[in-house]
Amino acid sequence: MSIESYDDHVRAISRNLTDLRSHHPALMQGFGALAKAAMAPGALDEKTKELIAMAIGVASRCDGCLGFHARALARLGATPEEFREMLGVAVYMGGGPSLMYAAHAQAAFEDFRKAA
């Protein structure tokens, strides 16, 4: 998939979820509650949890995940060094396909970091 702007991609996904929000509000509220609970401060801080989420997005080759988690990591002040180190772990765990998606993740992170 070729994505010119991860910001546009994230906005499009959000718009495209409008139908699910309208027709399955309990599902979407449940997913939102799950995300909130998973990302709540605990033994790991929010940035660490977002790095984990991004690594899983890379390993599972989820373009939308790359956009949403890159935006969050830019907002949380993740450094390029932290981001690249996370990509190394994602590639280690996901092999060659994850290496290809690591390049997409890097592009998403840079898009949002520059805009922050």
C-alpha positions as YAML, in Angstrom:
chain: A
units: angstrom
residues:
- id: 1
  name: MET
  ca: [0.00, 0.00, 0.00]
- id: 2
  name: SER
  ca: [1.35, 3.41, -0.93]
- id: 3
  name: ILE
  ca: [0.49, 6.13, 1.54]
- id: 4
  name: GLU
  ca: [1.40, 9.70, 0.70]
- id: 5
  name: SER
  ca: [0.40, 11.17, 4.06]
- id: 6
  name: TYR
  ca: [-0.11, 9.23, 7.27]
- id: 7
  name: ASP
  ca: [-2.02, 12.19, 8.70]
- id: 8
  name: ASP
  ca: [-4.51, 11.90, 5.83]
- id: 9
  name: HIS
  ca: [-4.58, 8.12, 6.26]
- id: 10
  name: VAL
  ca: [-5.42, 8.40, 9.98]
- id: 11
  name: ARG
  ca: [-8.13, 10.97, 9.24]
- id: 12
  name: ALA
  ca: [-9.63, 8.73, 6.55]
- id: 13
  name: ILE
  ca: [-9.71, 5.73, 8.87]
- id: 14
  name: SER
  ca: [-11.40, 7.82, 11.55]
- id: 15
  name: ARG
  ca: [-14.02, 9.00, 9.03]
- id: 16
  name: ASN
  ca: [-14.52, 5.45, 7.79]
- id: 17
  name: LEU
  ca: [-15.24, 4.24, 11.32]
- id: 18
  name: THR
  ca: [-18.24, 6.59, 11.60]
- id: 19
  name: ASP
  ca: [-20.60, 3.84, 10.42]
- id: 20
  name: LEU
  ca: [-19.35, 1.42, 13.08]
- id: 21
  name: ARG
  ca: [-19.67, 4.14, 15.74]
- id: 22
  name: SER
  ca: [-23.29, 4.70, 14.69]
- id: 23
  name: HIS
  ca: [-24.37, 1.11, 14.25]
- id: 24
  name: HIS
  ca: [-22.24, -0.62, 16.89]
- id: 25
  name: PRO
  ca: [-21.77, 1.95, 19.65]
- id: 26
  name: ALA
  ca: [-21.24, -0.66, 22.37]
- id: 27
  name: LEU
  ca: [-18.48, -2.30, 20.32]
- id: 28
  name: MET
  ca: [-16.69, 1.00, 19.70]
- id: 29
  name: GLN
  ca: [-17.13, 2.14, 23.32]
- id: 30
  name: GLY
  ca: [-15.78, -1.23, 24.47]
- id: 31
  name: PHE
  ca: [-12.75, -0.93, 22.21]
- id: 32
  name: GLY
  ca: [-12.17, 2.61, 23.47]
- id: 33
  name: ALA
  ca: [-12.38, 1.42, 27.08]
- id: 34
  name: LEU
  ca: [-9.95, -1.42, 26.31]
- id: 35
  name: ALA
  ca: [-7.48, 1.04, 24.76]
- id: 36
  name: LYS
  ca: [-7.80, 3.43, 27.69]
- id: 37
  name: ALA
  ca: [-7.24, 0.64, 30.22]
- id: 38
  name: ALA
  ca: [-4.27, -0.79, 28.32]
- id: 39
  name: MET
  ca: [-2.58, 2.60, 28.00]
- id: 40
  name: ALA
  ca: [-3.23, 3.76, 31.58]
- id: 41
  name: PRO
  ca: [-0.10, 4.52, 33.60]
- id: 42
  name: GLY
  ca: [1.23, 1.57, 35.53]
- id: 43
  name: ALA
  ca: [4.56, -0.20, 35.68]
- id: 44
  name: LEU
  ca: [5.12, 1.00, 32.08]
- id: 45
  name: ASP
  ca: [4.65, 4.60, 31.01]
- id: 46
  name: GLU
  ca: [2.47, 5.61, 28.07]
- id: 47
  name: LYS
  ca: [5.42, 6.14, 25.70]
- id: 48
  name: THR
  ca: [6.77, 2.63, 26.38]
- id: 49
  name: LYS
  ca: [3.31, 1.18, 25.75]
- id: 50
  name: GLU
  ca: [3.04, 3.11, 22.48]
- id: 51
  name: LEU
  ca: [6.46, 1.80, 21.40]
- id: 52
  name: ILE
  ca: [5.19, -1.73, 22.07]
- id: 53
  name: ALA
  ca: [2.00, -1.03, 20.13]
- id: 54
  name: MET
  ca: [4.00, 0.32, 17.19]
- id: 55
  name: ALA
  ca: [6.25, -2.74, 17.19]
- id: 56
  name: ILE
  ca: [3.18, -4.97, 17.02]
- id: 57
  name: GLY
  ca: [1.77, -2.80, 14.23]
- id: 58
  name: VAL
  ca: [5.00, -3.24, 12.26]
- id: 59
  name: ALA
  ca: [5.15, -7.00, 12.88]
- id: 60
  name: SER
  ca: [1.49, -7.44, 11.90]
- id: 61
  name: ARG
  ca: [1.81, -5.06, 8.92]
- id: 62
  name: CYS
  ca: [-1.08, -2.77, 9.92]
- id: 63
  name: ASP
  ca: [-0.89, 0.56, 8.05]
- id: 64
  name: GLY
  ca: [-3.53, 2.18, 10.24]
- id: 65
  name: CYS
  ca: [-1.68, 1.12, 13.37]
- id: 66
  name: LEU
  ca: [1.47, 2.79, 12.04]
- id: 67
  name: GLY
  ca: [-0.33, 6.08, 11.63]
- id: 68
  name: PHE
  ca: [-2.16, 6.14, 14.96]
- id: 69
  name: HIS
  ca: [0.84, 5.00, 17.01]
- id: 70
  name: ALA
  ca: [3.33, 7.22, 15.15]
- id: 71
  name: ARG
  ca: [1.09, 10.19, 15.92]
- id: 72
  name: ALA
  ca: [0.95, 9.20, 19.60]
- id: 73
  name: LEU
  ca: [4.72, 8.67, 19.78]
- id: 74
  name: ALA
  ca: [5.39, 12.07, 18.22]
- id: 75
  name: ARG
  ca: [2.99, 13.66, 20.73]
- id: 76
  name: LEU
  ca: [4.73, 11.85, 23.60]
- id: 77
  name: GLY
  ca: [8.16, 13.07, 22.50]
- id: 78
  name: ALA
  ca: [9.66, 9.75, 21.43]
- id: 79
  name: THR
  ca: [13.13, 10.32, 20.09]
- id: 80
  name: PRO
  ca: [14.31, 9.07, 16.71]
- id: 81
  name: GLU
  ca: [16.79, 6.86, 18.59]
- id: 82
  name: GLU
  ca: [14.02, 5.26, 20.67]
- id: 83
  name: PHE
  ca: [11.92, 4.78, 17.56]
- id: 84
  name: ARG
  ca: [14.73, 3.14, 15.58]
- id: 85
  name: GLU
  ca: [15.59, 0.84, 18.48]
- id: 86
  name: MET
  ca: [11.94, -0.26, 18.69]
- id: 87
  name: LEU
  ca: [11.98, -0.92, 14.93]
- id: 88
  name: GLY
  ca: [15.00, -3.18, 15.41]
- id: 89
  name: VAL
  ca: [13.06, -5.32, 17.90]
- id: 90
  name: ALA
  ca: [10.01, -5.38, 15.61]
- id: 91
  name: VAL
  ca: [12.13, -6.55, 12.67]
- id: 92
  name: TYR
  ca: [13.84, -9.17, 14.84]
- id: 93
  name: MET
  ca: [10.44, -10.53, 15.88]
- id: 94
  name: GLY
  ca: [8.74, -10.24, 12.49]
- id: 95
  name: GLY
  ca: [11.50, -11.00, 9.98]
- id: 96
  name: GLY
  ca: [11.70, -9.68, 6.43]
- id: 97
  name: PRO
  ca: [8.06, -8.54, 6.13]
- id: 98
  name: SER
  ca: [8.51, -6.48, 9.29]
- id: 99
  name: LEU
  ca: [11.64, -4.91, 7.82]
- id: 100
  name: MET
  ca: [9.57, -3.68, 4.89]
- id: 101
  name: TYR
  ca: [6.94, -2.26, 7.25]
- id: 102
  name: ALA
  ca: [9.60, -0.70, 9.44]
- id: 103
  name: ALA
  ca: [10.31, 1.61, 6.49]
- id: 104
  name: HIS
  ca: [6.63, 2.61, 6.42]
- id: 105
  name: ALA
  ca: [6.62, 3.12, 10.21]
- id: 106
  name: GLN
  ca: [9.67, 5.37, 9.93]
- id: 107
  name: ALA
  ca: [7.89, 7.49, 7.33]
- id: 108
  name: ALA
  ca: [4.78, 7.78, 9.52]
- id: 109
  name: PHE
  ca: [6.81, 8.77, 12.59]
- id: 110
  name: GLU
  ca: [8.74, 11.41, 10.65]
- id: 111
  name: ASP
  ca: [5.51, 12.85, 9.21]
- id: 112
  name: PHE
  ca: [4.00, 13.33, 12.65]
- id: 113
  name: ARG
  ca: [7.26, 14.35, 14.35]
- id: 114
  name: LYS
  ca: [7.78, 17.15, 11.82]
- id: 115
  name: ALA
  ca: [4.21, 18.34, 12.34]
- id: 116
  name: ALA
  ca: [4.47, 18.32, 16.16]
...
